[in-house]
Every structure is written in structure tokens, then in C-alpha cells.
Amino acid sequence: MKKLLFLFLLFPLIGISQNQYSFGFEGTTAAMISSGWQVTNQSSPVYTGAPTWSIPASAPTTTFAGGAQAGTTTSFSLINYTSTGTSSTAGSGTISNWLISPIVNVQNGDVVTFYTRLGRNVAAGGSAAYADNLELRMSTNGAFTANPSGGAAGLGDFTNLLVEVNPSLDLTSYPITWTQYTYTVAGLSGPTDCMFAFRYYVTDGGPAGANSDIIGIDTFSVDRPSASTNSFFASNFSIQPNPVSDVFSVTTKNNIAIENIKVMDVNGRIVSETNNANSSDAIQVNIGELNAGVYFVKVQSELGVGTSKIIKK
């Protein structure tokens, strides 16, 4: 099942988050670029032939066992240590390799999410052989955004650092399995055209450097929560696990009786329903037969209705 792009939900009144933008890196690098993503390698030094962010053409089983976080095996974007140096096998320097999104209109409270993981050279004990770092940055200048230039120190208009994965460049903090990171937008004066950028930023990187190996990103999404249902859900219920392969459990936090659980797709269609006769016990829901993607769990309780997003792997 293709991952969903530019999802705009048709039924905001039922309390489901509105997706502002979503990209699952399905297809090819050329398709990613034609969808409005930009790449620029500002590493110092950078040599002719150094790579930019790309979608793998075939399953990289030796580096990313199991493939992508969701979708087809190759539906993610990756970058590696050969971003800097004097060739693909020699030299070192500071890596600053960028993947920049199309324009997304966002406002305070919107939730930005993505998944990332480390590739190969992970020891049996869980430590990496080489340290990696990833930044998520934002420009608030929309179509007038100045892209990074001038080498590894250049940020262009992407001066807002939202998320940094492994800022200390240690060997244990970058996840070795797909892990979701989240940022809630704040500080804007109102709805704003923004652009987001992933920056692979590693000092002393490259073929001869002490740091840098290979990382991937997947399932980038910007969502606008329904404040009433999401806050009610967070206060009274929890879902585990999320993402889920087959079965997830809904648990109450305050001994609230659950009357009904509906699982809905992104168009508001009910794809699973569980009636629980006012049970306050943990309730299991099986969605093993559903396609991979984003769904919404709507819980009807004695005190009201709460909605939360769940990802089916």
C-alpha cells in the first residue's frame, strides 16, 4: 500500500487530527525531487560525486535490515559518510548534507513527526562503531526561503532547530531501529508558510573521519490535532504498542469505563469496531488484517470521546 501524500481529512468534526502534509518516501529519488523536495550537500570539503539524500533503488539488507519503517522495503531516504572527504574512500571533514521539504502551512500546536534509525556497523552490544547526528530545522520564510550555502556552517533561513538526534555524537544515542521523533510547533504569530529541512550534520566525518556512517529517515508528517478529543484521550487513555503490527491495547488511566472503540482510516471510514459493555479493563484490538498506514482510534467512554492516531506497520 502506498504511503499517503498530502492527506486532508474530510471529517474534522468527528475529532480526528487534520493532516497538513505527509510524505512516505515511496518510489524513487527522482519522484521525491519532483514532489518538491530539494537536496544540497554543503559539507566541507565536498568533492564531485559526493552523494545527496536518496531513496534506495534496491533493498539495502546489509545496512537496514527489514527495510523501511512503513510501506515498501525501499520507501525511505538515506545518506552516508561519503558526503565529505577527498573521494568516496579517502579524506575527512564536516558533513552538512540537507534534505528540504516543500512548503507546508503550519500554525502553533501542529505536530511534526518523523522516523529515523542508524544503518550498519552496530556492535552486538548495541553501540555504533561511528557516531551520527541528525537535525530537523525550519524556515518561516515560505517561498522566499534562502537555502543553505557557503559550506558546512551555512544554515540559510533554516535557523530554527526543532529536533536534534544525538547532539553529543556518542555511540549509543542514535537509535538502531526505526524510532519516531516529535516536535510541536510554537512561537508563530499565526498560520505561516514554512519549509522543513533534515540536516545530516557530523563533525570529523567522512571515510577517514572518526565519526559518521549511514542513517535513514521515513514517514514525515505534519498534523493538526483536535484539541478537545486529543487532550481528553491523553488524560484518560493510553495505547500500546504504537506503532503496532497486529494487536494493540487500550488502557484507562482513571478507571473510566470504555463503551466502544472504533478504528477509522484517514477518510473517517470505520474499519474496526469493538463493543465492551462498559469495561474498565485493558481492551485488545486486532488490526492485523489492515494495510500498513495511519489510522485513528476513537474511544467512547462514560465521560466522553477521545481520539488518537495509531500507525499500523
C-alpha positions as CSV (number, residue, x, y, z in Angstrom):
1,M,0.0,0.0,0.0
2,K,1.4,3.4,-1.0
3,K,2.0,5.7,1.9
4,L,-0.3,8.7,1.8
5,L,0.7,12.1,0.5
6,F,-0.9,15.4,1.2
7,L,-3.8,14.0,3.2
8,F,-6.6,16.3,4.0
9,L,-9.2,14.6,6.2
10,L,-12.8,15.0,5.1
11,F,-14.4,14.8,8.6
12,P,-12.8,17.2,11.1
13,L,-16.0,17.3,13.1
14,I,-15.5,13.8,14.4
15,G,-12.4,14.9,16.3
16,I,-9.7,13.4,14.0
17,S,-6.4,15.3,13.5
18,Q,-6.1,17.1,10.2
19,N,-3.1,16.1,8.2
20,Q,-1.4,19.1,6.7
21,Y,1.3,17.2,4.9
22,S,2.7,13.7,4.8
23,F,5.5,12.0,2.8
24,G,6.5,8.4,3.0
25,F,9.5,8.4,0.5
26,E,7.8,5.9,-1.7
27,G,9.1,5.4,-5.2
28,T,12.4,6.9,-6.5
29,T,14.8,9.7,-5.7
30,A,13.6,11.4,-8.9
31,A,10.0,11.1,-7.7
32,M,11.0,12.7,-4.4
33,I,12.5,15.6,-6.1
34,S,9.6,16.1,-8.5
35,S,7.3,16.1,-5.4
36,G,9.1,19.4,-4.3
37,W,11.9,18.1,-2.1
38,Q,15.3,19.6,-2.5
39,V,18.8,18.3,-1.7
40,T,22.0,20.2,-1.2
41,N,25.4,19.0,0.1
42,Q,27.2,21.8,1.9
43,S,29.8,19.6,3.5
44,S,33.4,20.9,3.9
45,P,35.1,19.7,1.8
46,V,32.7,18.3,-0.7
47,Y,34.0,16.6,-3.8
48,T,32.5,15.9,-7.2
49,G,30.4,12.8,-7.0
50,A,29.6,13.1,-3.3
51,P,26.0,11.8,-2.6
52,T,22.9,13.7,-1.6
53,W,19.9,12.3,0.2
54,S,18.3,9.5,-1.9
55,I,15.8,6.7,-1.9
56,P,17.5,3.3,-2.3
57,A,16.9,1.6,-5.7
58,S,17.0,-1.9,-4.0
59,A,16.6,-3.2,-0.5
60,P,19.7,-2.4,1.5
61,T,19.6,-5.5,3.6
62,T,23.1,-5.2,4.9
63,T,22.6,-1.7,6.2
64,F,18.9,-1.5,7.1
65,A,17.6,-5.0,8.0
66,G,13.9,-5.1,7.4
67,G,13.8,-2.1,5.2
68,A,11.6,0.9,5.6
69,Q,9.6,1.9,8.7
70,A,6.4,1.5,6.7
71,G,5.4,0.9,3.1
72,T,7.6,-1.0,0.6
73,T,11.0,-2.1,1.7
74,T,12.9,0.7,0.0
75,S,10.5,3.5,0.8
76,F,12.8,5.7,3.0
77,S,15.6,8.2,2.3
78,L,19.2,7.7,3.4
79,I,22.6,9.5,3.5
80,N,26.0,8.3,4.5
81,Y,29.6,9.2,5.5
82,T,30.8,9.7,1.9
83,S,29.2,13.2,2.0
84,T,32.7,14.7,2.7
85,G,36.3,13.9,2.0
86,T,38.6,13.9,-1.0
87,S,37.0,10.9,-2.6
88,S,34.5,8.2,-1.6
89,T,37.3,6.3,0.1
90,A,39.6,9.0,1.5
91,G,39.6,12.2,3.4
92,S,37.6,13.7,6.3
93,G,35.7,16.9,7.1
94,T,32.4,18.3,8.4
95,I,29.3,16.8,6.9
96,S,26.3,19.1,6.3
97,N,24.0,17.4,3.9
98,W,20.5,18.7,3.5
99,L,17.0,17.3,2.5
100,I,14.5,20.2,2.3
101,S,10.7,19.8,2.2
102,P,8.2,21.6,0.1
103,I,6.2,24.5,1.6
104,V,3.8,23.5,4.4
105,N,1.4,25.9,6.0
106,V,1.6,25.4,9.8
107,Q,0.4,27.1,13.0
108,N,1.1,26.8,16.7
109,G,0.1,23.4,18.0
110,D,0.8,21.5,14.8
111,V,2.7,18.3,15.4
112,V,5.7,17.4,13.2
113,T,6.8,13.7,13.3
114,F,9.4,11.6,11.5
115,Y,11.2,8.3,12.0
116,T,14.9,7.7,11.8
117,R,17.4,5.0,12.5
118,L,21.1,4.2,12.2
119,G,22.3,1.8,9.5
120,R,25.2,-0.6,9.7
121,N,28.2,-1.0,11.9
122,V,26.3,-1.6,15.1
123,A,28.1,-3.8,17.5
124,A,26.4,-6.8,19.2
125,G,26.0,-4.8,22.4
126,G,24.0,-2.1,20.7
127,S,26.7,0.6,20.3
128,A,27.6,2.0,17.0
129,A,31.1,1.9,15.5
130,Y,30.7,5.5,14.3
131,A,28.7,8.4,15.7
132,D,26.0,10.1,13.7
133,N,23.8,13.2,14.1
134,L,20.6,14.5,12.5
135,E,18.9,17.9,12.8
136,L,15.3,18.9,11.9
137,R,15.2,22.6,11.1
138,M,12.5,25.0,10.0
139,S,12.4,28.2,7.9
140,T,9.4,30.5,8.4
141,N,10.0,32.3,5.1
142,G,8.0,30.0,2.8
143,A,8.6,30.6,-0.9
144,F,11.2,33.2,-0.1
145,T,13.4,30.8,1.9
146,A,17.1,31.0,1.3
147,N,18.6,27.6,1.1
148,P,21.9,26.7,3.0
149,S,25.0,27.8,1.1
150,G,28.7,28.6,1.7
151,G,29.8,25.4,3.2
152,A,29.1,23.4,6.4
153,A,28.4,26.4,8.6
154,G,25.7,27.8,6.4
155,L,22.1,27.5,7.5
156,G,20.3,29.8,5.1
157,D,16.9,30.6,6.6
158,F,16.8,27.3,8.5
159,T,17.8,28.9,11.8
160,N,15.1,27.2,13.9
161,L,16.4,24.0,15.3
162,L,13.4,21.8,16.2
163,V,14.9,18.3,16.9
164,E,18.5,17.1,17.2
165,V,19.2,13.4,17.3
166,N,22.5,12.6,19.2
167,P,23.9,16.1,19.6
168,S,26.8,14.8,21.7
169,L,27.9,12.4,18.9
170,D,28.2,9.4,21.2
171,L,28.0,5.8,20.1
172,T,24.8,4.8,21.9
173,S,22.2,7.6,21.5
174,Y,21.3,7.2,17.8
175,P,18.5,4.6,17.6
176,I,19.4,1.3,15.7
177,T,15.7,0.6,15.0
178,W,13.1,3.0,13.5
179,T,12.2,5.5,16.2
180,Q,9.7,8.3,16.0
181,Y,10.6,11.9,16.9
182,T,8.1,14.7,17.5
183,Y,8.0,18.5,17.6
184,T,5.1,20.7,18.5
185,V,5.1,24.0,16.6
186,A,5.3,27.1,18.8
187,G,6.3,30.8,18.5
188,L,4.5,31.7,15.3
189,S,2.3,34.7,15.0
190,G,-0.4,32.8,13.1
191,P,-0.6,30.4,10.1
192,T,2.7,30.5,8.3
193,D,4.2,29.0,5.2
194,C,7.2,27.1,6.4
195,M,9.8,24.7,5.0
196,F,11.4,21.9,7.0
197,A,14.9,20.5,6.5
198,F,16.7,17.4,7.6
199,R,20.4,18.2,8.1
200,Y,22.9,15.3,8.3
201,Y,25.5,17.2,10.4
202,V,28.6,15.4,11.6
203,T,32.0,16.8,12.5
204,D,35.1,14.8,11.9
205,G,33.1,12.7,9.4
206,G,34.0,11.1,6.1
207,P,35.9,8.0,5.0
208,A,38.9,8.8,7.2
209,G,37.0,10.6,10.0
210,A,36.3,9.3,13.5
211,N,32.5,9.8,13.0
212,S,29.7,9.2,10.5
213,D,28.3,6.0,9.0
214,I,24.8,5.9,7.5
215,I,21.3,7.0,8.6
216,G,17.7,6.8,7.2
217,I,14.5,8.8,7.7
218,D,11.0,7.8,7.0
219,T,7.3,8.8,7.4
220,F,7.5,12.6,7.7
221,S,4.1,14.1,8.7
222,V,2.7,17.4,9.9
223,D,-0.7,17.1,11.7
224,R,-3.1,19.5,13.3
225,P,-4.6,17.8,16.4
226,S,-8.2,18.3,17.5
227,A,-7.5,19.8,20.9
228,S,-10.7,18.7,22.6
229,T,-10.5,15.0,21.7
230,N,-6.7,14.6,21.8
231,S,-6.3,16.2,25.2
232,F,-9.2,14.1,26.6
233,F,-7.6,11.0,25.2
234,A,-4.2,11.8,26.6
235,S,-5.7,12.4,30.1
236,N,-7.7,9.3,30.3
237,F,-6.4,6.5,27.9
238,S,-3.2,5.0,26.6
239,I,-2.4,2.8,23.6
240,Q,0.3,0.2,23.5
241,P,2.2,-0.6,21.3
242,N,2.3,2.2,18.8
243,P,3.3,1.6,16.0
244,V,1.5,-1.8,16.0
245,S,1.8,-4.9,13.8
246,D,-1.3,-6.8,14.8
247,V,-2.8,-6.2,18.3
248,F,-2.9,-3.1,20.4
249,S,-4.4,-2.5,23.9
250,V,-6.4,0.5,25.1
251,T,-6.0,1.1,28.8
252,T,-7.8,3.6,31.0
253,K,-5.8,5.8,33.4
254,N,-8.6,6.8,35.7
255,N,-10.8,3.6,35.9
256,I,-13.1,5.1,33.3
257,A,-15.5,2.5,31.7
258,I,-14.9,2.1,27.9
259,E,-18.1,1.6,26.0
260,N,-16.9,1.4,22.4
261,I,-13.7,1.5,20.4
262,K,-13.7,2.4,16.7
263,V,-10.7,2.3,14.3
264,M,-11.0,4.6,11.4
265,D,-9.0,5.2,8.3
266,V,-7.8,8.7,7.2
267,N,-11.1,9.3,5.4
268,G,-13.2,8.7,8.5
269,R,-14.4,5.2,7.5
270,I,-14.8,2.7,10.3
271,V,-12.6,-0.3,9.6
272,S,-12.8,-2.0,13.0
273,E,-15.2,-1.7,15.9
274,T,-15.2,-3.2,19.4
275,N,-18.1,-3.0,21.9
276,N,-17.0,-3.6,25.5
277,A,-20.1,-3.4,27.8
278,N,-18.7,-0.7,29.9
279,S,-15.4,-2.5,30.7
280,S,-12.7,-0.6,32.6
281,D,-10.1,-3.4,31.9
282,A,-7.4,-3.2,29.2
283,I,-9.1,-3.9,25.9
284,Q,-7.3,-5.6,23.0
285,V,-8.0,-4.6,19.4
286,N,-6.7,-6.7,16.5
287,I,-5.9,-4.8,13.3
288,G,-3.6,-7.4,11.8
289,E,-5.7,-7.6,8.6
290,L,-5.5,-3.9,7.8
291,N,-3.0,-2.4,5.4
292,A,0.0,-0.5,6.7
293,G,-0.6,3.2,7.3
294,V,-2.1,5.8,9.6
295,Y,-5.4,5.1,11.4
296,F,-7.3,6.8,14.2
297,V,-8.6,5.2,17.4
298,K,-11.9,6.7,18.7
299,V,-12.7,5.7,22.3
300,Q,-16.3,6.2,23.6
301,S,-16.4,6.2,27.4
302,E,-18.8,7.1,30.2
303,L,-17.2,10.6,30.4
304,G,-16.8,11.4,26.7
305,V,-15.0,10.7,23.4
306,G,-11.2,10.7,22.8
307,T,-9.3,10.2,19.6
308,S,-5.7,9.3,19.0
309,K,-3.5,8.4,16.0
310,I,-2.0,4.9,15.6
311,I,0.4,3.6,13.0
312,K,-0.1,0.1,11.5
313,K,3.2,-1.4,10.5
